[in-house]
């Protein structure tokens, strides 16, 4: 049916770590989408070799690109109580 997979399917915006709809979404320079809290925690665990969980390309926290939607989703207070995650990096505009 058309309800199974439509073009507006939100699975395109699933975090590649938790496999849920990305919260505070960020994209790595290699093009993979994650929840900011998921990627931040992954990077803390992988402190020796910070690599993309999908393709193993190098990832730098300050080089991830935030994705802004029409609304803003504040981080879950329960999640913050477990282990604090800093705010996701701000977007950077390229200098012409």
BATOR-166281 format. One record per residue: residue number from 0; residue in three letters; x, y, z of N, C-alpha, C in turn. Coordinates in steps of 0.1 Angstrom, whole numbers. Example, Ala and Ser with C-alpha at 12.3 -4.5 7.8 and 13.67 -1.06 7.14 Angstrom:
BEGIN
<site><k>0</k><r>ALA</r><n_east>132</n_east><n_north>-57</n_north><n_up>78</n_up><ca_east>123</ca_east><ca_north>-45</ca_north><ca_up>78</ca_up><c_east>132</c_east><c_north>-33</c_north><c_up>78</c_up></site>
<site><k>1</k><r>SER</r><n_east>128</n_east><n_north>-22</n_north><n_up>71</n_up><ca_east>137</ca_east><ca_north>-11</ca_north><ca_up>71</ca_up><c_east>129</c_east><c_north>0</c_north><c_up>79</c_up></site>
END
This chain:
BEGIN
<site><k>0</k><r>UNK</r><n_east>8</n_east><n_north>-12</n_north><n_up>0</n_up><ca_east>0</ca_east><ca_north>0</ca_north><ca_up>0</ca_up><c_east>9</c_east><c_north>12</c_north><c_up>0</c_up></site>
<site><k>1</k><r>UNK</r><n_east>3</n_east><n_north>24</n_north><n_up>-3</n_up><ca_east>10</ca_east><ca_north>36</ca_north><ca_up>-3</ca_up><c_east>14</c_east><c_north>41</c_north><c_up>11</c_up></site>
<site><k>2</k><r>UNK</r><n_east>8</n_east><n_north>35</n_north><n_up>21</n_up><ca_east>11</ca_east><ca_north>39</ca_north><ca_up>35</ca_up><c_east>24</c_east><c_north>33</c_north><c_up>40</c_up></site>
<site><k>3</k><r>UNK</r><n_east>29</n_east><n_north>22</n_north><n_up>33</n_up><ca_east>41</ca_east><ca_north>15</ca_north><ca_up>37</ca_up><c_east>53</c_east><c_north>24</c_north><c_up>35</c_up></site>
<site><k>4</k><r>UNK</r><n_east>55</n_east><n_north>28</n_north><n_up>23</n_up><ca_east>67</ca_east><ca_north>36</ca_north><ca_up>20</ca_up><c_east>63</c_east><c_north>47</c_north><c_up>10</c_up></site>
<site><k>5</k><r>UNK</r><n_east>60</n_east><n_north>59</n_north><n_up>15</n_up><ca_east>57</ca_east><ca_north>70</ca_north><ca_up>7</ca_up><c_east>70</c_east><c_north>79</c_north><c_up>5</c_up></site>
<site><k>6</k><r>UNK</r><n_east>69</n_east><n_north>88</n_north><n_up>-4</n_up><ca_east>81</ca_east><ca_north>97</ca_north><ca_up>-6</ca_up><c_east>84</c_east><c_north>105</c_north><c_up>6</c_up></site>
<site><k>7</k><r>UNK</r><n_east>74</n_east><n_north>108</n_north><n_up>14</n_up><ca_east>76</ca_east><ca_north>116</ca_north><ca_up>26</ca_up><c_east>80</c_east><c_north>107</c_north><c_up>38</c_up></site>
<site><k>8</k><r>UNK</r><n_east>84</n_east><n_north>95</n_north><n_up>36</n_up><ca_east>87</ca_east><ca_north>86</ca_north><ca_up>46</ca_up><c_east>98</c_east><c_north>91</c_north><c_up>56</c_up></site>
<site><k>9</k><r>UNK</r><n_east>95</n_east><n_north>91</n_north><n_up>69</n_up><ca_east>104</ca_east><ca_north>97</ca_north><ca_up>79</ca_up><c_east>116</c_east><c_north>87</c_north><c_up>81</c_up></site>
<site><k>10</k><r>UNK</r><n_east>116</n_east><n_north>75</n_north><n_up>76</n_up><ca_east>127</ca_east><ca_north>66</ca_north><ca_up>77</ca_up><c_east>140</c_east><c_north>72</c_north><c_up>71</c_up></site>
<site><k>11</k><r>UNK</r><n_east>138</n_east><n_north>82</n_north><n_up>62</n_up><ca_east>150</ca_east><ca_north>88</ca_north><ca_up>56</ca_up><c_east>157</c_east><c_north>97</c_north><c_up>66</c_up></site>
<site><k>12</k><r>UNK</r><n_east>151</n_east><n_north>100</n_north><n_up>77</n_up><ca_east>157</ca_east><ca_north>108</ca_north><ca_up>88</ca_up><c_east>159</c_east><c_north>100</c_north><c_up>100</c_up></site>
<site><k>13</k><r>UNK</r><n_east>162</n_east><n_north>87</n_north><n_up>99</n_up><ca_east>165</ca_east><ca_north>78</ca_north><ca_up>110</ca_up><c_east>179</c_east><c_north>80</c_north><c_up>114</c_up></site>
<site><k>14</k><r>UNK</r><n_east>182</n_east><n_north>80</n_north><n_up>127</n_up><ca_east>195</ca_east><ca_north>80</ca_north><ca_up>132</ca_up><c_east>202</c_east><c_north>67</c_north><c_up>129</c_up></site>
<site><k>15</k><r>UNK</r><n_east>214</n_east><n_north>67</n_north><n_up>124</n_up><ca_east>221</ca_east><ca_north>55</ca_north><ca_up>120</ca_up><c_east>226</c_east><c_north>47</c_north><c_up>132</c_up></site>
<site><k>16</k><r>UNK</r><n_east>224</n_east><n_north>52</n_north><n_up>144</n_up><ca_east>229</ca_east><ca_north>45</ca_north><ca_up>156</ca_up><c_east>216</c_east><c_north>39</c_north><c_up>163</c_up></site>
<site><k>17</k><r>UNK</r><n_east>207</n_east><n_north>48</n_north><n_up>167</n_up><ca_east>195</ca_east><ca_north>42</ca_north><ca_up>175</ca_up><c_east>184</c_east><c_north>38</c_north><c_up>165</c_up></site>
<site><k>18</k><r>UNK</r><n_east>185</n_east><n_north>41</n_north><n_up>153</n_up><ca_east>175</ca_east><ca_north>37</ca_north><ca_up>142</ca_up><c_east>161</c_east><c_north>43</c_north><c_up>145</c_up></site>
<site><k>19</k><r>UNK</r><n_east>160</n_east><n_north>54</n_north><n_up>153</n_up><ca_east>148</ca_east><ca_north>61</ca_north><ca_up>155</ca_up><c_east>148</c_east><c_north>74</c_north><c_up>147</c_up></site>
<site><k>20</k><r>UNK</r><n_east>137</n_east><n_north>81</n_north><n_up>147</n_up><ca_east>137</ca_east><ca_north>94</ca_north><ca_up>141</ca_up><c_east>147</c_east><c_north>103</c_north><c_up>148</c_up></site>
<site><k>21</k><r>UNK</r><n_east>156</n_east><n_north>109</n_north><n_up>140</n_up><ca_east>168</ca_east><ca_north>116</ca_north><ca_up>146</ca_up><c_east>163</c_east><c_north>128</c_north><c_up>154</c_up></site>
<site><k>22</k><r>UNK</r><n_east>168</n_east><n_north>129</n_north><n_up>166</n_up><ca_east>165</ca_east><ca_north>140</ca_north><ca_up>175</ca_up><c_east>177</c_east><c_north>149</c_north><c_up>175</c_up></site>
<site><k>23</k><r>UNK</r><n_east>175</n_east><n_north>162</n_north><n_up>173</n_up><ca_east>186</ca_east><ca_north>172</ca_north><ca_up>172</ca_up><c_east>196</c_east><c_north>166</c_north><c_up>161</c_up></site>
<site><k>24</k><r>UNK</r><n_east>191</n_east><n_north>164</n_north><n_up>149</n_up><ca_east>198</ca_east><ca_north>158</ca_north><ca_up>138</ca_up><c_east>211</c_east><c_north>165</c_north><c_up>134</c_up></site>
<site><k>25</k><r>UNK</r><n_east>221</n_east><n_north>157</n_north><n_up>131</n_up><ca_east>234</ca_east><ca_north>162</ca_north><ca_up>126</ca_up><c_east>238</c_east><c_north>153</c_north><c_up>115</c_up></site>
<site><k>26</k><r>UNK</r><n_east>246</n_east><n_north>158</n_north><n_up>105</n_up><ca_east>251</ca_east><ca_north>150</ca_north><ca_up>94</ca_up><c_east>266</c_east><c_north>152</c_north><c_up>95</c_up></site>
<site><k>27</k><r>UNK</r><n_east>273</n_east><n_north>140</n_north><n_up>93</n_up><ca_east>288</ca_east><ca_north>141</ca_north><ca_up>92</ca_up><c_east>292</c_east><c_north>145</c_north><c_up>78</c_up></site>
<site><k>28</k><r>UNK</r><n_east>305</n_east><n_north>149</n_north><n_up>77</n_up><ca_east>310</ca_east><ca_north>153</ca_north><ca_up>64</ca_up><c_east>309</c_east><c_north>141</c_north><c_up>54</c_up></site>
<site><k>29</k><r>UNK</r><n_east>308</n_east><n_north>129</n_north><n_up>59</n_up><ca_east>307</ca_east><ca_north>117</ca_north><ca_up>49</ca_up><c_east>293</c_east><c_north>115</c_north><c_up>45</c_up></site>
<site><k>30</k><r>UNK</r><n_east>283</n_east><n_north>123</n_north><n_up>51</n_up><ca_east>269</ca_east><ca_north>123</ca_north><ca_up>47</ca_up><c_east>260</c_east><c_north>114</c_north><c_up>55</c_up></site>
<site><k>31</k><r>UNK</r><n_east>264</n_east><n_north>109</n_north><n_up>66</n_up><ca_east>255</ca_east><ca_north>101</ca_north><ca_up>74</ca_up><c_east>248</c_east><c_north>109</c_north><c_up>85</c_up></site>
<site><k>32</k><r>UNK</r><n_east>236</n_east><n_north>105</n_north><n_up>88</n_up><ca_east>227</ca_east><ca_north>113</ca_north><ca_up>97</ca_up><c_east>226</c_east><c_north>106</c_north><c_up>110</c_up></site>
<site><k>33</k><r>UNK</r><n_east>227</n_east><n_north>114</n_north><n_up>121</n_up><ca_east>226</ca_east><ca_north>108</ca_north><ca_up>135</ca_up><c_east>219</c_east><c_north>118</c_north><c_up>144</c_up></site>
<site><k>34</k><r>UNK</r><n_east>213</n_east><n_north>113</n_north><n_up>155</n_up><ca_east>209</ca_east><ca_north>121</ca_north><ca_up>166</ca_up><c_east>222</c_east><c_north>127</c_north><c_up>172</c_up></site>
<site><k>35</k><r>UNK</r><n_east>222</n_east><n_north>140</n_north><n_up>175</n_up><ca_east>233</ca_east><ca_north>146</ca_north><ca_up>181</ca_up><c_east>237</c_east><c_north>138</c_north><c_up>194</c_up></site>
<site><k>36</k><r>UNK</r><n_east>228</n_east><n_north>135</n_north><n_up>204</n_up><ca_east>232</ca_east><ca_north>128</ca_north><ca_up>216</ca_up><c_east>238</c_east><c_north>114</c_north><c_up>212</c_up></site>
<site><k>37</k><r>UNK</r><n_east>233</n_east><n_north>107</n_north><n_up>202</n_up><ca_east>238</ca_east><ca_north>94</ca_north><ca_up>199</ca_up><c_east>253</c_east><c_north>95</c_north><c_up>193</c_up></site>
<site><k>38</k><r>UNK</r><n_east>255</n_east><n_north>105</n_north><n_up>184</n_up><ca_east>268</ca_east><ca_north>107</ca_north><ca_up>178</ca_up><c_east>278</c_east><c_north>111</c_north><c_up>189</c_up></site>
<site><k>39</k><r>UNK</r><n_east>274</n_east><n_north>120</n_north><n_up>198</n_up><ca_east>283</ca_east><ca_north>125</ca_north><ca_up>208</ca_up><c_east>287</c_east><c_north>114</c_north><c_up>217</c_up></site>
<site><k>40</k><r>UNK</r><n_east>278</n_east><n_north>106</n_north><n_up>221</n_up><ca_east>281</ca_east><ca_north>94</ca_north><ca_up>230</ca_up><c_east>290</c_east><c_north>84</c_north><c_up>223</c_up></site>
<site><k>41</k><r>UNK</r><n_east>288</n_east><n_north>82</n_north><n_up>210</n_up><ca_east>296</ca_east><ca_north>73</ca_north><ca_up>202</ca_up><c_east>310</c_east><c_north>78</c_north><c_up>202</c_up></site>
<site><k>42</k><r>UNK</r><n_east>312</n_east><n_north>91</n_north><n_up>200</n_up><ca_east>325</ca_east><ca_north>97</ca_north><ca_up>199</ca_up><c_east>332</c_east><c_north>96</c_north><c_up>212</c_up></site>
<site><k>43</k><r>UNK</r><n_east>325</n_east><n_north>97</n_north><n_up>223</n_up><ca_east>332</ca_east><ca_north>95</ca_north><ca_up>236</ca_up><c_east>337</c_east><c_north>81</c_north><c_up>238</c_up></site>
<site><k>44</k><r>UNK</r><n_east>329</n_east><n_north>71</n_north><n_up>234</n_up><ca_east>333</ca_east><ca_north>57</ca_north><ca_up>235</ca_up><c_east>345</c_east><c_north>55</c_north><c_up>225</c_up></site>
<site><k>45</k><r>UNK</r><n_east>345</n_east><n_north>61</n_north><n_up>214</n_up><ca_east>355</ca_east><ca_north>58</ca_north><ca_up>203</ca_up><c_east>366</c_east><c_north>69</c_north><c_up>204</c_up></site>
<site><k>46</k><r>UNK</r><n_east>370</n_east><n_north>74</n_north><n_up>215</n_up><ca_east>379</ca_east><ca_north>85</ca_north><ca_up>217</ca_up><c_east>392</c_east><c_north>83</c_north><c_up>210</c_up></site>
<site><k>47</k><r>UNK</r><n_east>397</n_east><n_north>71</n_north><n_up>209</n_up><ca_east>410</ca_east><ca_north>68</ca_north><ca_up>203</ca_up><c_east>409</c_east><c_north>69</c_north><c_up>188</c_up></site>
<site><k>48</k><r>UNK</r><n_east>399</n_east><n_north>64</n_north><n_up>181</n_up><ca_east>398</ca_east><ca_north>65</ca_north><ca_up>167</ca_up><c_east>384</c_east><c_north>69</c_north><c_up>164</c_up></site>
<site><k>49</k><r>UNK</r><n_east>382</n_east><n_north>82</n_north><n_up>162</n_up><ca_east>368</ca_east><ca_north>88</ca_north><ca_up>160</ca_up><c_east>365</c_east><c_north>85</c_north><c_up>145</c_up></site>
<site><k>50</k><r>UNK</r><n_east>356</n_east><n_north>75</n_north><n_up>143</n_up><ca_east>352</ca_east><ca_north>72</ca_north><ca_up>130</ca_up><c_east>337</c_east><c_north>71</c_north><c_up>129</c_up></site>
<site><k>51</k><r>UNK</r><n_east>332</n_east><n_north>74</n_north><n_up>117</n_up><ca_east>318</ca_east><ca_north>72</ca_north><ca_up>114</ca_up><c_east>313</c_east><c_north>58</c_north><c_up>117</c_up></site>
<site><k>52</k><r>UNK</r><n_east>302</n_east><n_north>56</n_north><n_up>124</n_up><ca_east>298</ca_east><ca_north>43</ca_north><ca_up>127</ca_up><c_east>293</c_east><c_north>35</c_north><c_up>115</c_up></site>
<site><k>53</k><r>UNK</r><n_east>290</n_east><n_north>43</n_north><n_up>104</n_up><ca_east>285</ca_east><ca_north>36</ca_north><ca_up>92</ca_up><c_east>297</c_east><c_north>33</c_north><c_up>82</c_up></site>
<site><k>54</k><r>UNK</r><n_east>305</n_east><n_north>42</n_north><n_up>79</n_up><ca_east>315</ca_east><ca_north>40</ca_north><ca_up>68</ca_up><c_east>329</c_east><c_north>40</c_north><c_up>73</c_up></site>
<site><k>55</k><r>UNK</r><n_east>331</n_east><n_north>44</n_north><n_up>86</n_up><ca_east>345</ca_east><ca_north>44</ca_north><ca_up>93</ca_up><c_east>353</c_east><c_north>56</c_north><c_up>88</c_up></site>
<site><k>56</k><r>UNK</r><n_east>347</n_east><n_north>65</n_north><n_up>81</n_up><ca_east>355</ca_east><ca_north>78</ca_north><ca_up>77</ca_up><c_east>358</c_east><c_north>86</c_north><c_up>90</c_up></site>
<site><k>57</k><r>UNK</r><n_east>368</n_east><n_north>94</n_north><n_up>90</n_up><ca_east>371</ca_east><ca_north>102</ca_north><ca_up>101</ca_up><c_east>360</c_east><c_north>112</c_north><c_up>104</c_up></site>
<site><k>58</k><r>UNK</r><n_east>357</n_east><n_north>114</n_north><n_up>117</n_up><ca_east>347</ca_east><ca_north>124</ca_north><ca_up>121</ca_up><c_east>352</c_east><c_north>133</c_north><c_up>132</c_up></site>
<site><k>59</k><r>UNK</r><n_east>350</n_east><n_north>146</n_north><n_up>130</n_up><ca_east>354</ca_east><ca_north>155</ca_north><ca_up>140</ca_up><c_east>341</c_east><c_north>162</c_north><c_up>145</c_up></site>
<site><k>60</k><r>UNK</r><n_east>340</n_east><n_north>162</n_north><n_up>158</n_up><ca_east>328</ca_east><ca_north>168</ca_north><ca_up>165</ca_up><c_east>325</c_east><c_north>182</c_north><c_up>160</c_up></site>
<site><k>61</k><r>UNK</r><n_east>335</n_east><n_north>190</n_north><n_up>158</n_up><ca_east>333</ca_east><ca_north>204</ca_north><ca_up>154</ca_up><c_east>330</c_east><c_north>206</c_north><c_up>139</c_up></site>
<site><k>62</k><r>UNK</r><n_east>330</n_east><n_north>195</n_north><n_up>132</n_up><ca_east>328</ca_east><ca_north>195</ca_north><ca_up>117</ca_up><c_east>314</c_east><c_north>189</c_north><c_up>114</c_up></site>
<site><k>63</k><r>UNK</r><n_east>306</n_east><n_north>184</n_north><n_up>123</n_up><ca_east>293</ca_east><ca_north>179</ca_north><ca_up>120</ca_up><c_east>284</c_east><c_north>191</c_north><c_up>117</c_up></site>
<site><k>64</k><r>UNK</r><n_east>274</n_east><n_north>188</n_north><n_up>108</n_up><ca_east>265</ca_east><ca_north>199</ca_north><ca_up>103</ca_up><c_east>251</c_east><c_north>196</c_north><c_up>110</c_up></site>
<site><k>65</k><r>UNK</r><n_east>246</n_east><n_north>206</n_north><n_up>117</n_up><ca_east>233</ca_east><ca_north>205</ca_north><ca_up>123</ca_up><c_east>222</c_east><c_north>206</c_north><c_up>112</c_up></site>
<site><k>66</k><r>UNK</r><n_east>211</n_east><n_north>199</n_north><n_up>113</n_up><ca_east>200</ca_east><ca_north>201</ca_north><ca_up>104</ca_up><c_east>189</c_east><c_north>207</c_north><c_up>112</c_up></site>
<site><k>67</k><r>UNK</r><n_east>184</n_east><n_north>218</n_north><n_up>107</n_up><ca_east>174</ca_east><ca_north>226</ca_north><ca_up>114</ca_up><c_east>161</c_east><c_north>223</c_north><c_up>106</c_up></site>
<site><k>68</k><r>UNK</r><n_east>150</n_east><n_north>220</n_north><n_up>114</n_up><ca_east>137</ca_east><ca_north>218</ca_north><ca_up>109</ca_up><c_east>129</c_east><c_north>231</c_north><c_up>112</c_up></site>
<site><k>69</k><r>UNK</r><n_east>116</n_east><n_north>229</n_north><n_up>109</n_up><ca_east>107</ca_east><ca_north>240</ca_north><ca_up>112</ca_up><c_east>104</c_east><c_north>243</c_north><c_up>126</c_up></site>
<site><k>70</k><r>UNK</r><n_east>104</n_east><n_north>232</n_north><n_up>134</n_up><ca_east>102</ca_east><ca_north>233</ca_north><ca_up>149</ca_up><c_east>115</c_east><c_north>230</c_north><c_up>156</c_up></site>
<site><k>71</k><r>UNK</r><n_east>116</n_east><n_north>232</n_north><n_up>168</n_up><ca_east>128</ca_east><ca_north>228</ca_north><ca_up>176</ca_up><c_east>124</c_east><c_north>218</c_north><c_up>187</c_up></site>
<site><k>72</k><r>UNK</r><n_east>132</n_east><n_north>208</n_north><n_up>188</n_up><ca_east>129</ca_east><ca_north>198</ca_north><ca_up>198</ca_up><c_east>139</c_east><c_north>199</c_north><c_up>209</c_up></site>
<site><k>73</k><r>UNK</r><n_east>135</n_east><n_north>204</n_north><n_up>220</n_up><ca_east>145</ca_east><ca_north>204</ca_north><ca_up>231</ca_up><c_east>149</c_east><c_north>190</c_north><c_up>235</c_up></site>
<site><k>74</k><r>UNK</r><n_east>161</n_east><n_north>189</n_north><n_up>240</n_up><ca_east>167</ca_east><ca_north>176</ca_north><ca_up>244</ca_up><c_east>158</c_east><c_north>171</c_north><c_up>256</c_up></site>
<site><k>75</k><r>UNK</r><n_east>157</n_east><n_north>158</n_north><n_up>256</n_up><ca_east>149</ca_east><ca_north>151</ca_north><ca_up>267</ca_up><c_east>156</c_east><c_north>154</c_north><c_up>280</c_up></site>
<site><k>76</k><r>UNK</r><n_east>148</n_east><n_north>158</n_north><n_up>290</n_up><ca_east>153</ca_east><ca_north>161</ca_north><ca_up>303</ca_up><c_east>158</c_east><c_north>147</c_north><c_up>310</c_up></site>
<site><k>77</k><r>UNK</r><n_east>151</n_east><n_north>136</n_north><n_up>307</n_up><ca_east>155</ca_east><ca_north>123</ca_north><ca_up>312</ca_up><c_east>169</c_east><c_north>120</c_north><c_up>307</c_up></site>
<site><k>78</k><r>UNK</r><n_east>171</n_east><n_north>122</n_north><n_up>294</n_up><ca_east>183</ca_east><ca_north>119</ca_north><ca_up>287</ca_up><c_east>195</c_east><c_north>127</c_north><c_up>294</c_up></site>
<site><k>79</k><r>UNK</r><n_east>192</n_east><n_north>140</n_north><n_up>296</n_up><ca_east>202</ca_east><ca_north>149</ca_north><ca_up>302</ca_up><c_east>206</c_east><c_north>144</c_north><c_up>316</c_up></site>
<site><k>80</k><r>UNK</r><n_east>196</n_east><n_north>139</n_north><n_up>323</n_up><ca_east>199</ca_east><ca_north>134</ca_north><ca_up>337</ca_up><c_east>209</c_east><c_north>122</c_north><c_up>337</c_up></site>
<site><k>81</k><r>UNK</r><n_east>208</n_east><n_north>114</n_north><n_up>327</n_up><ca_east>216</ca_east><ca_north>102</ca_north><ca_up>326</ca_up><c_east>231</c_east><c_north>106</c_north><c_up>324</c_up></site>
<site><k>82</k><r>UNK</r><n_east>234</n_east><n_north>113</n_north><n_up>313</n_up><ca_east>247</ca_east><ca_north>117</ca_north><ca_up>310</ca_up><c_east>246</c_east><c_north>130</c_north><c_up>302</c_up></site>
<site><k>83</k><r>UNK</r><n_east>252</n_east><n_north>141</n_north><n_up>307</n_up><ca_east>250</ca_east><ca_north>154</ca_north><ca_up>300</ca_up><c_east>257</c_east><c_north>153</c_north><c_up>287</c_up></site>
<site><k>84</k><r>UNK</r><n_east>250</n_east><n_north>158</n_north><n_up>277</n_up><ca_east>255</ca_east><ca_north>160</ca_north><ca_up>263</ca_up><c_east>255</c_east><c_north>175</c_north><c_up>260</c_up></site>
<site><k>85</k><r>UNK</r><n_east>266</n_east><n_north>180</n_north><n_up>256</n_up><ca_east>266</ca_east><ca_north>194</ca_north><ca_up>252</ca_up><c_east>257</c_east><c_north>197</c_north><c_up>241</c_up></site>
<site><k>86</k><r>UNK</r><n_east>254</n_east><n_north>210</n_north><n_up>239</n_up><ca_east>246</ca_east><ca_north>214</ca_north><ca_up>227</ca_up><c_east>253</c_east><c_north>210</c_north><c_up>214</c_up></site>
<site><k>87</k><r>UNK</r><n_east>245</n_east><n_north>207</n_north><n_up>204</n_up><ca_east>251</ca_east><ca_north>203</ca_north><ca_up>191</ca_up><c_east>259</c_east><c_north>215</c_north><c_up>186</c_up></site>
<site><k>88</k><r>UNK</r><n_east>269</n_east><n_north>213</n_north><n_up>178</n_up><ca_east>277</ca_east><ca_north>224</ca_north><ca_up>172</ca_up><c_east>268</c_east><c_north>233</c_north><c_up>163</c_up></site>
<site><k>89</k><r>UNK</r><n_east>271</n_east><n_north>246</n_north><n_up>163</n_up><ca_east>264</ca_east><ca_north>255</ca_north><ca_up>155</ca_up><c_east>268</c_east><c_north>253</c_north><c_up>140</c_up></site>
<site><k>90</k><r>UNK</r><n_east>259</n_east><n_north>256</n_north><n_up>131</n_up><ca_east>262</ca_east><ca_north>255</ca_north><ca_up>117</ca_up><c_east>272</c_east><c_north>266</c_north><c_up>113</c_up></site>
<site><k>91</k><r>UNK</r><n_east>281</n_east><n_north>263</n_north><n_up>103</n_up><ca_east>291</ca_east><ca_north>272</ca_north><ca_up>99</ca_up><c_east>288</c_east><c_north>275</c_north><c_up>84</c_up></site>
<site><k>92</k><r>UNK</r><n_east>288</n_east><n_north>288</n_north><n_up>81</n_up><ca_east>287</ca_east><ca_north>292</ca_north><ca_up>67</ca_up><c_east>300</c_east><c_north>293</c_north><c_up>61</c_up></site>
<site><k>93</k><r>UNK</r><n_east>301</n_east><n_north>288</n_north><n_up>49</n_up><ca_east>314</ca_east><ca_north>289</ca_north><ca_up>42</ca_up><c_east>317</c_east><c_north>304</c_north><c_up>38</c_up></site>
<site><k>94</k><r>UNK</r><n_east>330</n_east><n_north>307</n_north><n_up>39</n_up><ca_east>334</ca_east><ca_north>321</ca_north><ca_up>36</ca_up><c_east>335</c_east><c_north>322</c_north><c_up>21</c_up></site>
<site><k>95</k><r>UNK</r><n_east>329</n_east><n_north>331</n_north><n_up>14</n_up><ca_east>330</ca_east><ca_north>332</ca_north><ca_up>-1</ca_up><c_east>343</c_east><c_north>336</c_north><c_up>-5</c_up></site>
END
